[in-house]
Amino acid sequence: MSRALSVAVVNGSPNERSRTMGLAGLVTSRLGDLLPVELHQVDVYRLGPSFTGATLREDVSPEVEHRIRLVEEADVVVAATPVFRASYSGMFKHLFDLVDQYGLTNKPVILVATGGSDRHALVVEHALRPLFGFFQAATAPVGFYAHAGDFDGTLVLNGEVYSRVEVGVNDILPRLKALSTGAETTAV
């Protein structure tokens, strides 16, 4: 019998409505079509002064600690960030600065990024993948990137983006199904 997978979406965007969450929503929607999922969204812009002023995890409020634990205890993490100056956003990185060094070991992580143009597309490979390599996370082989021209507001319009999401989610579906049924006991 399968259980709902706990999916933590880390939203690195500084805005409530964003293209980044539009793309992350497309990914999580597809996951939800294929598996039972329980979504938890961690919006870094909402975490407040206890978060932005923290240099150590011990400095954060109980609410921020709860949000960090949601990420560490999730079955799957969707790490979503807009591109700022050729990399992930500072608040996005700050959240992961506070995550336990081994808190994501072997955890499936789906990489999502948005930027102003295709010039930023390699952020997935050159910034996000190494960050989660440090954590020894099991990053999905296919990351998702979309640029400003792929959207109308926060809605993805480009059919190629939908195709990439379909292919990428299907790549990791066997592993996620194994997690859902409890069949997976070791990293793949």
C-alpha positions in Angstrom: 0.0 0.0 0.0 1.4 3.4 -0.9 1.4 6.4 1.4 1.5 10.1 0.4 5.0 11.4 -0.1 5.9 14.5 1.9 7.1 17.0 -0.7 8.8 20.2 0.6 8.9 23.0 -1.9 11.6 25.6 -1.0 10.6 28.8 -2.7 13.6 31.1 -3.1 11.7 33.8 -4.8 11.3 37.1 -3.0 7.7 37.5 -4.2 4.4 35.8 -3.4 3.4 35.4 -7.1 6.4 34.4 -9.2 7.4 32.5 -12.3 9.6 30.4 -10.1 6.5 29.1 -8.2 4.7 28.8 -11.5 7.3 26.3 -12.7 7.6 24.6 -9.3 3.8 24.3 -9.3 3.9 22.6 -12.7 6.4 20.1 -11.4 4.5 19.4 -8.2 1.2 19.2 -10.1 2.7 16.5 -12.3 4.0 14.6 -9.3 0.5 14.8 -7.8 -1.0 13.4 -10.9 1.2 10.3 -10.7 1.5 9.8 -6.9 -0.2 10.7 -3.7 1.7 13.7 -2.3 1.4 16.0 0.7 2.9 19.4 -0.2 4.6 21.8 2.2 5.8 25.1 0.9 8.6 27.0 2.6 8.7 30.6 1.3 12.0 32.1 2.3 10.7 35.7 1.9 8.2 35.0 4.7 10.6 33.7 7.3 11.4 37.1 8.8 14.1 38.7 10.8 14.8 35.6 12.9 15.8 33.9 9.7 17.6 36.7 7.9 19.5 37.7 11.0 20.6 34.2 12.0 24.2 33.2 11.6 23.6 29.8 13.3 20.6 27.5 13.4 20.3 28.1 17.1 19.5 31.8 16.3 16.2 31.1 14.5 12.7 31.2 16.0 10.7 28.1 16.6 8.6 28.8 13.5 11.7 29.0 11.3 13.1 25.8 13.0 9.8 24.1 12.1 10.2 25.2 8.4 13.8 23.9 8.2 12.7 20.6 9.7 10.0 20.3 7.1 12.7 20.4 4.5 15.0 17.9 6.3 12.1 15.5 7.1 10.4 15.6 3.7 10.6 12.5 1.4 11.3 14.8 -1.6 12.5 18.4 -1.9 11.7 20.6 -4.8 14.4 23.3 -4.7 13.1 26.3 -6.6 14.9 29.6 -7.1 15.0 32.5 -9.5 18.4 33.4 -10.9 20.1 36.4 -9.3 23.4 37.5 -10.7 24.1 34.1 -12.3 23.2 32.0 -9.3 20.5 31.1 -6.8 19.0 33.8 -4.6 20.7 34.7 -1.3 17.8 33.9 0.9 17.4 30.5 -0.8 21.1 29.8 -0.1 20.8 31.1 3.5 18.0 28.5 4.2 20.3 25.7 3.1 23.2 27.2 5.1 21.0 26.4 8.1 20.0 22.9 7.1 22.0 20.1 8.8 25.0 18.9 6.7 23.5 15.4 6.6 19.8 16.5 6.6 19.4 15.8 2.9 21.6 12.7 2.4 20.2 10.4 -0.3 17.0 12.5 -0.4 15.5 13.0 -3.8 15.8 16.7 -4.8 14.2 18.2 -7.8 16.0 21.3 -9.1 13.9 24.2 -10.5 15.1 27.6 -11.6 13.8 30.5 -13.6 15.7 33.4 -15.2 15.3 36.3 -17.5 16.8 34.6 -20.6 18.3 31.3 -21.8 21.7 32.7 -20.8 21.0 31.6 -17.2 19.9 28.0 -18.0 23.1 26.4 -16.7 22.4 27.6 -13.2 20.9 24.2 -12.6 24.1 22.4 -13.4 26.7 25.0 -12.2 25.1 26.3 -9.0 22.2 24.1 -7.8 23.6 20.6 -8.5 26.9 21.4 -6.7 25.0 22.8 -3.7 23.0 19.6 -3.3 26.1 17.5 -4.0 27.5 19.0 -0.8 24.5 17.6 1.0 25.0 14.2 -0.7 21.4 14.5 -1.9 20.0 12.4 -4.7 19.3 15.1 -7.2 17.1 14.2 -10.1 19.0 13.7 -13.4 16.9 16.3 -15.2 16.5 19.8 -13.7 13.9 22.3 -14.8 14.6 25.8 -16.1 12.4 28.3 -17.8 13.0 31.9 -18.9 10.7 34.9 -18.8 9.5 34.4 -22.4 8.1 31.0 -21.4 5.4 32.6 -19.1 2.4 34.7 -19.1 2.6 36.1 -15.6 3.1 33.0 -13.5 1.6 30.6 -16.0 3.9 28.5 -18.1 2.9 28.8 -21.8 5.8 27.0 -23.5 4.9 23.5 -24.5 8.6 22.5 -24.5 8.7 23.2 -20.7 5.7 20.9 -20.2 7.5 18.2 -22.2 10.7 18.6 -20.1 8.7 18.3 -16.9 7.0 15.2 -18.2 10.3 13.5 -19.1 12.1 14.6 -15.9 9.3 13.5 -13.6 9.0 10.2 -15.4 12.8 9.7 -15.0 12.5 9.7 -11.2 9.0 8.1 -10.9 10.3 4.6 -10.1 12.3 5.8 -7.2 9.5 7.9 -5.9 7.0 5.0 -6.2 9.5 2.9 -4.2 9.6 5.5 -1.5 5.8 5.7 -1.5 5.4 2.0 -1.0 8.3 1.6 1.4 10.1 -0.6 -1.0 13.2 1.6 -1.1 15.6 1.0 1.7 18.9 2.3 0.2 19.9 5.0 -2.1 19.8 4.4 -5.8 
